[in-house]
Amino acid sequence: NLNQDELAVIKTYLRHRTFKPGATIYSQGDHGSSVCFVVDGEMDVLKLDGPGKEVKVAVLTKGQAVGEMAIIDGLTRSATIRARSSGSA
C-alpha cells in the first residue's frame, strides 16, 4: 500500500542478487547488517547441532524475509541461510 514516492525511497536501499544452489547468504554467528527478501527460488534455514553438523529447520520461499532479527536485536545471526535452488533475493 505504498505510494510511488515511498517506493522510490525504499528502492534506493534495495540490491537485487542472484544465488546458485548451495550458496551461503548468511552464516550463523555473523553480525547482521542486511535483510533478505526471497524473490524466487528457495532457501534453507540451518542451525548448528554440534561441531560441523547442520540441521535444516525451515525452508524459505518467494515473499518471505530473513535476517531481520539481527538488525532488530543487534545480536549475531541465529542461523545459516543457504540457497536451496537457483533464485534471487
N, C-alpha and C positions, 0 to 999 in steps of 0.2 A: 504494500500500500504506500510505497514511497513515490514522491513526485520526481520529475526529471532532474530538478536541481539537487535533490537529496541523493539520487542515484549517481549523479556526476561526481559528487563529493566522495561517496563510497568507492567509486571506481578508481579513484586515484590511489587507494590503499590496496587494491587487489592486483595479484600477479597470477597469470594462468600458467600452470606447469603440467607436463605430461610425464607419467611414470611407467616404467616397464615392470612386468611381473617380478616380484622379489625385491624391488627397490624399497629401501627403508626411508620413510618420510620423517618419522620422529623416533628417537631411541629412549627407552625407559631410563630415567635418571638424568637426562639432559635438561638444561634450563630452557624455558619456552619464551619465544618472542613472536609467535605467529599462531594463527588458527587456520585450519584447512577445511574447505568445503568440498565434498565429493561431487564432481560434475558428472562423471560417468565412470564405469568400472566398479571394482570392489576393493576394499582394504581390510586386512586382518588386524585385529587388536590383540596383541600378545603380551602376556605378563611372564616375568621370570619366575620359575618354580625350581629353584636350586641353580647351582653353577652351570651356565650354558644351556639350561633346559627351558624352552619357551612353551607356554600353554596358550592356545587360542581361546579368548574369552568372548569375542564378538566379531561380527563381520559388518563393515560399514558399506552402505550403498548410496546411490545417487540421492542428493539432497541432504545428506547427513553432514554434521560438522564434528571435528575432533581437534583437540588441542586447546580448547578454551579454558579449561581448568587451570593450566599452568600460567595462563595470563591473569586469570581472576585471583587465584590464591598466591601467586608468586613462588610456588613450590616447583620442584622438578617434575618432569614428565612421569606420569604414573604407569605408562605402558609404552610398548613399541608399536608403531603403526607401519605396516608393510603393505605395498601394493600386491593385491591378490591376482588381479588381471590387469591388462593394459587399460589405462584410464587417465583421467586428468582431474586436476584439482585447482 
